[in-house]
Structure formats: structure tokens, C-alpha cells
């Protein structure tokens, strides 16, 4: 399970380069894993037009990672983020709209775009 505590030593510091915006489909996603000793931080980014948002890769209902396969966070029509564990659907802004965590939100992972590159914020 991905740990999301702010003091998690595996959480990358602000300013860590993640990817180029051009590497992300529109809409599209990409997951990231960081390890420090036995600790793990897992997050992913979602591109929708010019907006890029980051989320901790953890279902608010069960705590497990959302994607069963690397970088496959979206439904086939790319309209929602899908929890592969139980089928919950989240809007691309992180709000759950269907499933056992309806009304909850994915935990944000602050990211920013600078000069066409995505960095942790």
C-alpha cells in the first residue's frame, strides 16, 4: 500500500522533475513510485488539456493503488479515473462519482508545470 503521510521519507521533495507534459496523452496519466528504505510513495498525474493534476495513488475507500497496470488509471473512454480494485469512478479532478467511496476525493499530490515539464510542488 502506498503511504501518503507528508513526512514519508519516500515522498519526493518539491522541485523533483516527473515528466514532460508532451509525454502525457490528453487526457492521459502516468504513475510514479519512489522508495526510501522500506517506505514507498506512489502518485500519479492526470493531464486534461493544459491542466496537470497530481494525486496520491491510493483508493480513499480501501487504501490500495488505483491502477492494476502501470499508467492505466483512466477508463477506456478517458472520461474517468478508475479504481481497478472495485470499479469506483473518479472525475479527472479527483472527486468520486460512483462506487463505495462516492462523495470522497482522491488525495492531492501537489504538482506544477514549468516550461512544459511537470514537477512536484
Residue, then its C-alpha position, 0 to 999 in steps of 0.5 A: x500500500x502506498x503511504x501518503x503521510x507528508x513526512x514519508x521519507x519516500x515522498x519526493x521533495x518539491x522541485x523533483x522533475x516527473x515528466x514532460x507534459x508532451x509525454x502525457x496523452x490528453x487526457x492521459x496519466x502516468x504513475x510514479x513510485x519512489x522508495x526510501x528504505x522500506x517506505x514507498x510513495x506512489x502518485x500519479x498525474x492526470x493531464x486534461x488539456x493544459x491542466x496537470x493534476x497530481x494525486x496520491x495513488x491510493x483508493x480513499x475507500x480501501x487504501x490500495x493503488x488505483x491502477x492494476x497496470x502501470x499508467x492505466x488509471x483512466x477508463x477506456x473512454x478517458x472520461x474517468x479515473x478508475x479504481x481497478x480494485x472495485x470499479x469506483x469512478x473518479x472525475x479527472x479532478x479527483x472527486x468520486x462519482x460512483x462506487x463505495x467511496x462516492x462523495x470522497x476525493x482522491x488525495x492531492x499530490x501537489x504538482x506544477x508545470x514549468x516550461x512544459x515539464x511537470x514537477x512536484x510542488 
